[in-house]
Amino acid sequence: MCSHNCGQEVTVVDGSVVNITGVDGHPRGSAGPGTEGTLCPKGLGQQDKTHDPKRIKEPHIRKNGELQKVSWEEAFEFTADRLVSFADEYGEETLLDATSWAETPIFSTVWRELYGTPERISRGIHVCAGPTFVTGGMMGVGSNNRVPDYQNSDYIIAWGRNQLNSFAGQFEAKGTLEAIENRGATLVTIDPQHTITAEKSDKWLPIEPRTDGALALAMANVIIEEDLYDQEFVENYTHGFDAYKEAAADMPPEDAAEITGIPAEDIREVARGFAEAAPRAGISVWTGTAQMGNGWKATQNITALNGLVGNIDRPGGLRLWEYASTASFGEVCEMDYTNRAQFKEPAITKYEEYSDYPVRHITDIAHNLVPEMVDNGHINGIVVHHDDPLKDGNAEEWVRAIEEMALVISIDAYWNGVSRNADVVLPEATSLEKDTLGTGNWSAYPNHKWVTGGKAAVDPQWNTKPDFDILTGIASAMAEKTDNDDWRIFEQWDSHEDFIDDQLSTLDLTLEELSSGEKNYELVEEYDYEKWKDNDNFVFRFDLDQVGSFAQAAEEAGMSTAPEWIPPGTYGDSTSDEYPLEFYDVRSVFFSHGSNQPQERLQDHFAKRNDLNEEDYRGNYLHINPEDAEARGIETGDMVTVESKTGSGELMAHVTENARPGFVTAEYGFGETSATPDGEGMNTMTLHDKQMDPITGQVDRHIAVDVKPEGGD
């Protein structure tokens, strides 16, 4: 339910979890050594989820059109039978692997290497922040371009981020506040909404949605014109500066002011503050600038600012974080086996039907193209783990696609739009019921790699199993069904703990050692700043003309390889008289990607946060500016209809000055396909059609809508 591994200390009495707290000094859950470890509401919600009677309690298989409870033995045998018959009839390459975060890395081994499907859709690139991740990699800093060295920074820009409320671990919020308190750091928030982070900031720039790329170029204009950039770094370690300089020259602050709604003097102030604080200046950026049709250029232009001021891998700047060196599956596996997907070509590049999509040059699939691939017979089945793709793109088309697929396998803890329509439902244990190992890069320890983990706090509740046991159970059944010994590779480990110990062998650690002390983490390796100085191959690319795959995709998409300004609507929606408001869904600290919505305690806290706890409603809310609400006769607590050209839904209105005029938002994860299908709220992606970034296929979550009172015209 969360990939960020904040440390948890659990109190168990008579087999029940009775309390859960953070771990002091934890890399992700604290501000570093000697500081308190805490948990966000999602982390605290693990106590509720462990003993939640609404969970899926035992395996189910579909017989005669109905899901029926069965034993694990029958479920595994049925799964193997269906996988074999699916491969015979449709080809294993037409099964889509849509597995999400897990406590074990063997999902790829099972579905790609052993079963043989090359089709993989990931949460990271396709529905989270594809432009942010991929531009960072192409520009030379990896996907680390989203997390600065908070504690050591003198100037932090939260660009489309709300890290004091929705973060990748407690260390982000705590590190930001530590920098402010201990270093007197300046915090600037660039966001259409007045968020909690904006409230704590020295300056809030309420930017016009989808104009971030223009603002970034205008800042570069100021920095270059006033010679505030790091000339030594630019001259010796970068490529394409002339093209970048030309693009910045075309965007003076006065022009950007008209585009972004931010006064030119504010643009100059922030540009100068950022450059003068550099290299102890960092930009925190993630989904906010990525989940839009012109998100590629927004993130390219923003990331370019880091190279311009030379903050790369320097204290307080854009740290090039590193993972601990645990052993990979290939290193710990004692058996040789055939990788059955290694030379198979994904459908998006194999078939002519997708030749008009530039994304085929960059990623192997795009989330919004899956329904089309189902129609074309190029995807005929799906395995989903702890995810709900029905809430991440063109929802109505995805619902239809799931219903049409020949095989749907769901591995999850809760019933949702996928599991309710699955042929096989395998109930997974929650995080406190299984052995875990977490490795990370960014954290409160900028000079240390680290690992964290622990043994299960309680046994799996009801008749559920950890993901490792589910996958190895499928593998054993496939070995018997196919008489293929490749499926027996997991038999070398007696348990998930044994497998984890092999992973940790490179660090001379065991899971028992991680679990048995006063803390559940280890700082295992130390590394320094400015690693690029010793790397002859390092280059920071302003212009991506040297990246052949991108150059080809960019040409087809009609964009330059260099930074440039691409207006909203070039890709994606434009507002109109019929749909005059811009809608975008947002994240909440109370909920993850759907599986926390059933928790009544979190629902109550969420309602209280919005001052609506007295209302008999526990869904998501439509946040709307008073100006737009008054024009439509809407007040807080009213039920309203949100409508796009492709869909509509009902929400409770929350009228607030925190929302920008012309811009409405609602929290993601609710509605008919979620774990609370009969509860209030709506699936925000019911409004979505097929909008996406043409380069990565990242779902564009900015949608033109109108809002009306319930029953209104």
C-alpha positions in Angstrom: 0.0 0.0 0.0 3.0 2.3 0.2 6.6 1.8 -1.1 8.3 4.2 1.2 9.2 1.9 4.2 8.8 4.2 7.2 9.8 2.1 10.3 7.0 0.7 12.4 7.1 -0.5 16.0 4.1 -2.8 16.7 2.7 -3.9 20.0 0.9 -7.2 20.0 -1.2 -8.7 22.7 -2.7 -12.2 22.4 -2.1 -12.3 18.7 -3.7 -8.9 18.0 -2.1 -5.6 17.0 -3.0 -3.1 19.8 -0.6 -0.2 19.0 1.7 1.0 16.3 4.3 3.8 16.4 7.2 5.1 14.4 10.9 4.1 14.9 13.2 6.8 16.2 16.1 7.7 13.9 14.6 5.8 11.0 15.9 6.8 7.5 12.4 7.3 6.1 10.4 7.9 9.2 12.4 10.5 11.0 14.6 13.5 10.5 17.7 11.4 11.2 19.8 10.4 14.2 18.4 11.4 17.6 15.0 12.4 16.2 11.6 11.0 16.8 10.1 8.5 14.3 6.5 8.9 13.5 3.9 7.5 11.1 1.4 9.2 8.8 -2.3 8.2 8.9 -1.7 5.6 6.2 1.0 4.0 8.4 -1.2 4.1 11.5 -4.0 2.6 9.4 -2.1 -0.7 9.2 -3.4 -1.5 12.7 -7.0 -1.1 11.4 -6.3 -3.1 8.2 -4.7 -6.1 10.0 -7.9 -7.0 11.7 -10.4 -5.4 9.3 -13.4 -7.8 8.8 -14.0 -6.1 5.4 -10.8 -7.7 4.0 -10.8 -10.6 1.5 -10.6 -13.6 3.9 -10.1 -16.6 1.7 -9.3 -17.6 -1.9 -12.0 -17.5 -4.5 -12.3 -18.8 -8.1 -15.0 -18.2 -10.6 -17.2 -21.2 -11.4 -20.3 -21.0 -13.5 -20.0 -17.3 -13.6 -19.9 -16.8 -9.8 -16.9 -16.4 -7.4 -16.8 -19.3 -5.0 -14.7 -19.8 -1.8 -12.1 -22.6 -2.2 -9.0 -23.9 -0.4 -5.6 -22.6 -1.3 -4.7 -25.9 -2.9 -7.7 -25.7 -5.2 -7.0 -22.0 -5.9 -3.4 -22.7 -6.9 -4.4 -25.7 -9.1 -7.2 -23.7 -10.8 -4.8 -20.7 -11.4 -2.2 -23.1 -13.0 -4.9 -24.7 -15.2 -6.1 -21.3 -16.4 -2.6 -20.0 -17.0 -1.8 -23.0 -19.2 -5.0 -22.9 -21.1 -4.6 -19.1 -21.6 -1.1 -19.6 -23.0 -2.4 -22.3 -25.4 -5.4 -20.3 -26.7 -4.1 -16.7 -26.6 -0.3 -16.8 -26.0 1.3 -16.0 -22.7 2.7 -12.8 -24.2 -0.9 -11.4 -24.1 -1.1 -11.5 -20.3 -0.6 -8.1 -18.8 1.5 -7.9 -15.6 0.0 -5.0 -13.6 1.5 -5.9 -10.3 2.4 -3.0 -8.0 4.5 -2.5 -4.8 5.4 -5.7 -3.0 7.5 -7.1 -0.2 9.3 -9.5 -2.6 11.0 -9.0 -6.0 9.9 -12.3 -7.4 6.8 -11.0 -9.2 9.0 -10.2 -12.2 10.5 -13.7 -12.0 7.1 -15.4 -12.0 5.3 -13.4 -14.7 8.0 -12.2 -17.0 10.7 -14.8 -16.8 8.9 -18.0 -16.0 5.5 -17.4 -17.6 6.9 -15.4 -20.4 4.9 -12.1 -20.8 6.8 -9.0 -21.9 3.8 -6.8 -21.1 4.3 -4.8 -18.0 2.5 -1.7 -16.8 4.1 0.1 -13.9 2.7 2.5 -11.4 5.8 4.7 -11.6 6.2 5.7 -15.2 2.7 5.2 -16.5 0.4 6.6 -13.9 2.5 8.3 -11.3 5.1 10.7 -12.7 6.5 9.4 -16.0 7.9 12.7 -17.3 9.6 13.3 -14.0 11.2 9.9 -13.8 12.2 9.6 -17.5 13.4 13.1 -18.1 15.7 12.8 -15.0 17.2 9.6 -16.4 17.8 11.1 -19.9 19.2 14.3 -18.5 21.8 12.5 -16.4 20.5 12.6 -12.8 18.1 9.6 -12.8 14.7 9.6 -11.2 16.4 11.1 -8.2 15.6 14.5 -9.8 12.6 14.7 -7.5 14.1 14.6 -4.0 16.6 17.1 -2.8 18.9 17.0 0.2 16.4 18.7 2.4 18.2 19.0 5.7 21.3 20.7 4.2 19.4 23.1 2.0 19.2 26.8 2.3 16.5 27.2 -0.3 13.7 24.7 -1.1 11.2 25.0 -3.9 8.1 22.7 -3.5 7.1 22.7 -7.1 3.7 21.1 -7.5 4.4 19.2 -4.3 2.8 19.2 -0.9 5.5 17.4 1.1 4.2 18.5 4.5 1.0 16.6 3.8 1.6 14.0 1.1 5.1 12.7 1.1 7.5 9.8 0.2 8.2 9.1 3.9 8.2 11.3 7.0 11.7 12.4 6.3 10.5 14.8 3.6 8.3 16.9 5.9 10.7 16.6 8.8 13.7 17.4 6.7 12.0 20.5 5.2 11.1 21.8 8.7 14.6 21.0 10.0 16.2 23.1 7.2 13.9 26.0 8.1 14.5 25.7 11.8 18.2 24.9 11.8 19.5 26.7 8.7 16.9 29.4 8.3 16.1 28.0 4.9 13.6 29.7 2.6 10.6 27.6 1.5 8.8 28.5 -1.7 5.7 26.6 -2.9 4.6 26.7 -6.5 1.1 25.3 -6.6 -2.4 26.3 -7.9 -3.8 25.2 -4.5 -3.0 26.8 -1.1 -1.7 23.6 0.5 -0.4 23.0 4.0 3.1 23.4 2.5 2.1 26.7 0.9 0.8 27.8 4.3 4.2 27.2 5.9 6.1 28.8 3.0 7.9 32.1 2.9 6.4 32.6 -0.5 3.5 30.9 -2.4 3.2 31.3 -6.2 -0.4 30.3 -7.1 0.5 29.3 -10.7 -2.0 28.9 -13.5 -2.3 25.1 -13.9 -0.1 23.5 -16.6 2.1 26.6 -17.0 5.1 25.3 -15.0 7.3 25.0 -18.0 7.0 28.7 -18.8 7.8 29.7 -15.2 10.9 27.4 -15.2 12.2 29.0 -18.5 11.5 32.5 -17.1 13.6 31.7 -14.0 16.4 30.5 -16.3 16.1 33.7 -18.2 16.8 35.7 -15.1 19.6 33.5 -13.9 21.4 33.5 -17.2 20.8 37.2 -17.9 22.2 38.2 -14.5 25.1 35.7 -14.7 23.9 33.9 -11.6 24.5 30.4 -13.0 27.4 28.1 -12.3 29.5 28.7 -15.3 32.2 26.2 -14.4 29.7 23.4 -14.1 27.8 24.4 -17.2 31.0 24.6 -19.3 32.6 21.4 -18.2 29.8 19.0 -17.3 26.8 19.8 -19.5 25.5 19.4 -23.0 23.1 21.6 -25.0 23.4 24.8 -23.0 23.2 27.1 -26.1 19.8 25.6 -27.0 18.7 26.0 -23.4 19.9 29.6 -23.4 18.0 30.4 -26.5 14.8 28.9 -25.1 15.2 30.9 -21.9 15.8 34.1 -23.8 12.4 33.7 -25.4 10.6 33.7 -22.0 11.3 36.9 -20.1 9.5 37.2 -16.8 7.0 39.7 -18.2 5.9 37.1 -20.8 5.8 34.4 -18.2 3.7 36.6 -16.0 0.9 36.7 -18.6 1.0 32.9 -19.0 1.4 31.8 -15.4 -0.5 34.6 -13.5 2.6 35.2 -11.3 4.0 38.8 -11.3 7.3 39.3 -13.0 8.9 40.7 -9.9 8.0 37.5 -8.0 9.5 35.4 -10.7 12.7 37.4 -10.5 12.8 37.2 -6.7 12.5 33.4 -6.6 15.0 32.9 -9.5 17.6 35.1 -7.7 16.9 33.5 -4.3 17.3 30.0 -5.8 20.5 30.8 -7.7 22.2 32.8 -4.9 21.6 30.0 -2.4 22.9 27.3 -4.9 24.4 24.8 -4.6 22.5 24.6 -1.3 19.2 24.9 -3.1 16.9 22.1 -4.1 13.7 21.6 -6.0 11.2 19.0 -4.7 9.1 17.9 -7.7 7.0 14.8 -8.5 3.5 14.2 -9.8 2.2 17.8 -9.8 4.1 18.8 -12.9 4.0 15.4 -14.5 0.4 14.4 -14.7 -0.5 16.6 -17.6 -0.2 16.4 -21.4 2.6 19.0 -21.5 4.3 17.5 -18.5 7.4 16.4 -20.4 8.5 19.9 -21.1 7.5 21.1 -17.7 9.7 18.6 -16.0 12.5 19.0 -18.5 12.5 22.8 -18.0 12.4 22.4 -14.2 15.1 19.8 -14.0 17.3 22.0 -16.2 17.4 24.6 -13.5 19.4 22.2 -11.3 22.1 21.9 -14.0 22.1 25.6 -14.5 22.9 26.5 -10.9 25.3 23.5 -10.4 23.5 22.0 -7.4 24.0 18.4 -8.7 25.0 16.0 -5.9 26.1 18.8 -3.6 25.0 19.4 0.0 21.5 20.9 0.1 21.0 20.4 -3.7 19.9 17.6 -5.9 21.5 14.6 -4.3 22.3 11.6 -6.5 21.0 9.1 -3.9 22.1 5.4 -4.0 20.6 2.1 -2.9 22.2 -0.4 -0.6 23.9 -3.3 -2.4 21.6 -6.2 -1.6 21.8 -9.3 -3.8 19.6 -9.5 -6.8 17.4 -12.6 -7.6 19.9 -13.8 -10.2 22.7 -13.6 -7.7 20.9 -15.7 -5.0 19.2 -18.2 -7.4 21.1 -21.5 -7.5 19.2 -22.9 -10.5 19.6 -22.0 -14.2 16.3 -21.3 -15.9 15.1 -19.9 -19.2 13.9 -16.3 -19.3 10.9 -16.9 -21.5 10.2 -13.2 -22.2 13.7 -12.0 -22.8 13.4 -11.8 -26.6 9.6 -11.2 -26.9 8.5 -7.9 -28.4 5.7 -5.9 -26.6 2.6 -5.3 -28.7 3.1 -1.5 -28.8 6.2 -1.9 -31.0 5.2 -5.2 -32.7 2.0 -4.1 -34.3 1.2 -1.4 -36.8 -1.9 -0.4 -35.0 0.2 1.7 -32.5 2.5 3.4 -35.0 0.9 6.8 -34.4 1.8 6.8 -30.7 5.3 8.3 -30.0 5.3 6.6 -26.6 6.3 3.3 -28.3 9.9 4.6 -28.6 10.2 5.3 -24.8 8.1 2.7 -22.9 6.8 -0.7 -23.7 3.2 0.2 -23.1 0.8 3.1 -22.1 -1.9 2.8 -19.5 -4.6 4.4 -21.6 -3.8 2.1 -24.6 -4.6 -1.1 -22.8 -8.3 -1.1 -23.6 -7.4 -0.6 -27.3 -5.0 -3.5 -27.1 -7.7 -5.6 -25.6 -10.0 -4.7 -28.5 -7.2 -5.7 -30.9 -6.6 -9.0 -29.2 -3.0 -8.1 -28.2 -3.8 -8.2 -24.5 -6.3 -10.9 -23.3 -5.6 -11.2 -19.6 -4.2 -9.4 -16.6 -2.7 -10.2 -13.2 -3.1 -7.3 -10.7 -1.4 -7.0 -7.3 -2.4 -4.3 -4.8 -3.4 -1.9 -7.5 -6.6 -0.7 -9.2 -5.9 0.4 -12.8 -9.6 1.3 -13.1 -8.8 4.5 -11.1 -5.7 5.5 -13.1 -6.9 6.4 -16.5 -9.8 6.1 -18.9 -11.9 4.3 -16.3 -15.0 3.4 -18.3 -12.9 1.8 -21.0 -10.8 0.0 -18.4 -13.9 -1.4 -16.8 -15.1 -2.7 -20.2 -11.6 -4.1 -20.9 -11.5 -6.0 -17.6 -14.9 -7.5 -18.3 -13.8 -8.6 -21.8 -10.5 -10.2 -20.8 -10.3 -14.0 -20.9 -8.3 -14.2 -17.6 -8.2 -11.8 -14.6 -6.1 -12.7 -11.6 -6.3 -10.5 -8.5 -3.9 -10.6 -5.6 -5.1 -8.1 -3.0 -6.3 -7.6 0.5 -9.6 -5.9 -0.4 -12.4 -6.3 -2.9 -12.3 -3.6 -5.6 -13.2 -3.1 -9.2 -10.6 -5.7 -10.3 -11.1 -8.4 -7.7 -14.9 -8.3 -8.0 -14.5 -9.1 -11.7 -11.7 -11.6 -11.4 -11.5 -15.2 -12.3 -9.1 -15.9 -9.5 -8.9 -13.9 -6.2 -5.9 -14.7 -4.0 -6.2 -12.8 -0.6 -2.9 -11.3 0.5 -1.8 -10.6 4.0 -1.2 -7.0 4.9 2.2 -5.6 5.8 2.2 -6.4 9.5 1.4 -10.1 8.7 4.5 -10.8 6.6 8.3 -10.7 6.7 9.6 -7.6 4.9 12.8 -6.1 3.6 13.0 -2.6 2.4 15.8 -0.8 0.6 15.8 2.8 -0.3 17.8 5.7 -1.6 16.7 9.1 -0.5 16.2 9.5 3.2 17.2 11.5 6.3 20.8 10.2 5.9 22.3 11.8 2.8 25.7 10.1 3.3 24.5 6.6 3.9 22.8 3.7 2.1 20.4 1.8 4.3 18.1 -1.2 4.7 15.1 -1.7 6.9 12.9 -4.8 7.6 11.3 -7.0 10.1 9.5 -10.2 10.8 5.7 -10.5 10.7 4.2 -8.9 13.8 1.3 -11.4 13.7 0.3 -14.5 11.7 -1.7 -13.9 8.5 -5.3 -13.2 9.6 -8.1 -15.5 8.4 -7.1 -17.6 5.4 -4.7 -15.2 3.8 -1.1 -15.5 2.7 1.9 -13.2 2.1 2.7 -12.4 -1.5 5.9 -14.6 -1.5 3.8 -17.6 -0.4 1.2 -16.9 -3.0 3.7 -16.6 -5.9 5.6 -19.7 -4.8 2.3 -21.6 -4.5 1.4 -20.7 -8.1 4.9 -21.7 -9.2 4.6 -25.2 -7.5 1.2 -25.7 -9.1 2.7 -24.7 -12.5 5.6 -27.1 -12.0 3.1 -30.0 -11.6 0.9 -28.9 -14.4 3.6 -28.2 -17.0 6.2 -30.7 -15.9 8.7 -27.8 -16.3 11.4 -27.8 -13.7 12.0 -24.0 -14.2 9.0 -23.4 -12.0 10.8 -25.2 -9.1 13.4 -22.5 -8.6 11.8 -21.3 -5.5 12.1 -24.7 -3.7 15.6 -23.8 -2.7 14.2 -21.5 0.0 12.1 -22.9 2.9 10.6 -19.5 3.6 10.5 -15.9 2.6 12.9 -15.2 5.6 15.4 -17.5 4.0 15.1 -15.7 0.7 15.5 -12.3 2.5 18.6 -13.6 4.3 20.1 -14.4 0.9 19.4 -10.9 -0.3 21.1 -9.5 2.8 24.1 -11.8 2.5 26.1 -9.1 0.6 25.7 -6.9 3.7 26.5 -9.6 6.2 23.1 -9.2 7.8 20.0 -11.4 8.4 16.4 -10.5 8.9 16.6 -11.8 12.5 19.3 -9.2 13.2 17.2 -6.4 11.6 14.2 -7.5 13.7 15.7 -8.2 17.1 17.3 -4.9 18.1 15.9 -1.6 19.3 15.6 -0.4 15.7 14.6 -2.1 12.4 17.1 -0.5 10.1 20.8 -0.4 9.4 23.0 2.2 7.8 25.2 -0.1 5.7 27.5 1.9 3.4 28.7 5.5 3.3 29.1 7.5 0.2 30.2 11.1 -0.5 28.8 14.0 -2.5 29.9 15.1 -6.1 30.3 11.5 -7.4 30.2 12.9 -10.9 33.6 14.4 -10.5 35.1 10.9 -10.6 32.8 9.7 -13.4 34.3 10.4 -16.9 30.9 9.5 -18.5 28.8 12.0 -16.5 27.1 14.7 -18.5 24.0 16.8 -17.6 21.9 17.2 -20.7 19.9 20.3 -21.2 19.2 19.2 -24.8 18.2 15.6 -25.4 19.3 15.4 -29.0 21.8 12.8 -28.2 19.1 10.4 -26.9 18.0 8.7 -30.1 14.8 7.2 -28.8 13.6 10.5 -27.4 14.7 12.4 -30.6 12.5 10.1 -32.6 9.5 10.3 -30.2 9.9 14.1 -30.0 9.8 14.5 -33.7 6.6 12.5 -34.0 5.1 14.4 -31.1 6.0 17.8 -32.7 8.3 19.0 -29.9 12.0 19.9 -29.7 14.6 17.9 -28.0 15.7 21.1 -26.1 13.8 22.8 -23.3 10.8 24.8 -24.7 7.4 26.2 -23.8 4.4 24.1 -24.8 1.1 25.6 -23.9 -1.8 23.7 -22.2 -4.1 22.1 -24.7 -1.3 21.2 -27.1 -1.7 17.8 -25.7 -4.8 17.1 -23.6 -7.9 19.2 -22.8 -8.7 22.8 -23.2 -11.5 24.5 -21.3 -14.4 25.8 -23.2 -17.8 27.5 -22.8 -19.4 24.1 -22.2 -16.6 22.9 -19.9 -15.1 26.1 -18.4 -13.3 24.6 -15.3 -10.1 22.7 -15.1 -10.3 19.6 -12.9 -7.4 17.7 -11.4 -7.4 14.9 -8.7 -5.1 15.1 -5.7 -3.7 12.8 -3.0 -4.5 12.9 0.7 -2.2 11.9 3.5 -5.1 9.7 4.9 -5.4 7.4 1.9 -3.2 5.3 -0.3 -4.1 4.1 -3.8 -7.5 2.9 -2.7 -7.0 0.3 0.0 -7.3 2.7 3.0 -10.7 4.1 1.9 -12.6 1.4 3.8 -11.1 2.5 7.2 -13.9 4.4 9.0 -11.4 6.0 11.4 -9.5 7.5 8.5 -12.7 8.5 6.8 -13.7 10.4 9.9 -10.3 12.1 10.2 -10.4 13.1 6.5 -13.9 14.6 7.0 -12.7 16.5 10.0 -9.7 17.9 8.1 -12.2 19.4 5.7 -14.5 20.7 8.5 -17.2 18.4 7.2 -17.3 15.7 9.9 -20.8 16.7 10.9 -22.1 15.8 7.5 -23.4 12.3 6.9 -21.0 11.8 4.0 -17.7 10.0 3.8 -16.6 10.2 0.2 -14.2 12.5 -1.6 -14.9 16.2 -1.9 -15.0 18.7 -4.8 -12.8 21.6 -3.7 -14.1 24.8 -5.5 -13.3 28.5 -5.1 -16.0 30.7 -3.7 -16.1 32.7 -6.9 -16.9 29.7 -9.0 -19.3 28.3 -6.3 -21.3 31.5 -6.1 -21.7 31.7 -9.9 -23.3 28.2 -9.7 -25.3 28.6 -6.5 -23.2 26.1 -4.6 -22.4 26.1 -0.9 -20.2 23.8 1.2 -22.0 20.6 2.0 -24.1 20.7 -1.2 -24.0 17.6 -3.5 -22.8 18.6 -6.9 -22.4 16.9 -10.3 -19.0 17.1 -12.0 -19.3 16.5 -15.8 -16.7 16.2 -18.6 -17.3 15.3 -22.2 -16.9 11.6 -21.4 -18.4 11.1 -17.9 -19.8 12.5 -14.7 -20.1 11.8 -11.0 -21.5 13.2 -7.8 -19.5 14.7 -4.9 -20.0 16.9 -1.9 -18.8 20.4 -2.4 -16.1 22.0 -0.2 -16.0 25.8 -1.0 -12.6 27.1 -0.1 -10.2 29.9 -0.9 -7.5 27.3 -1.1 -8.8 26.4 -4.5 -7.8 28.7 -7.4 -10.6 30.3 -9.4 -11.3 28.2 -12.5 -9.6 25.2 -11.0 -11.4 22.4 -9.1 -10.0 19.3 -7.4 -11.1 16.1 -5.7 -9.2 13.3 -3.9 -8.3 10.2 -5.9 -9.2 6.6 -5.1 -13.0 6.6 -4.3 -16.0 5.5 -6.2 -17.5 2.5 -7.9 -14.3 0.6 -8.7 -12.7 1.2 -5.3 -12.7 -0.8 -2.1 -15.8 1.1 -1.1 -18.0 0.8 -4.2 -21.3 1.3 -2.3 -20.0 4.3 -0.4 -20.1 8.0 -1.2 -17.8 9.7 -3.6 -16.7 9.1 -7.2 -14.0 7.6 -9.2 -12.3 10.8 -10.5 -11.1 9.0 -13.6 -14.7 8.5 -14.8 -14.2 12.0 -16.2 -11.2 10.9 -18.2 -10.9 10.0 -21.8 -7.5 9.2 -23.3 -5.4 12.2 -22.5 -1.7 11.5 -21.9 1.8 12.7 -22.2 2.8 11.6 -25.7 6.3 10.7 -24.7 5.9 8.4 -21.6 2.2 7.7 -21.8 1.7 9.2 -18.4 -2.0 9.7 -17.8 -3.0 13.4 -18.1 -5.2 14.1 -15.1 -6.2 17.6 -16.1 -9.7 17.5 -17.5 -12.1 20.2 -18.7 -15.3 20.0 -16.7 -18.3 21.9 -15.5 -19.9 21.7 -12.0 -23.6 21.9 -11.3 -25.7 21.7 -8.1 -27.3 18.3 -7.8 -30.4 18.3 -10.0 -29.3 21.6 -11.6 -29.3 22.4 -15.3 
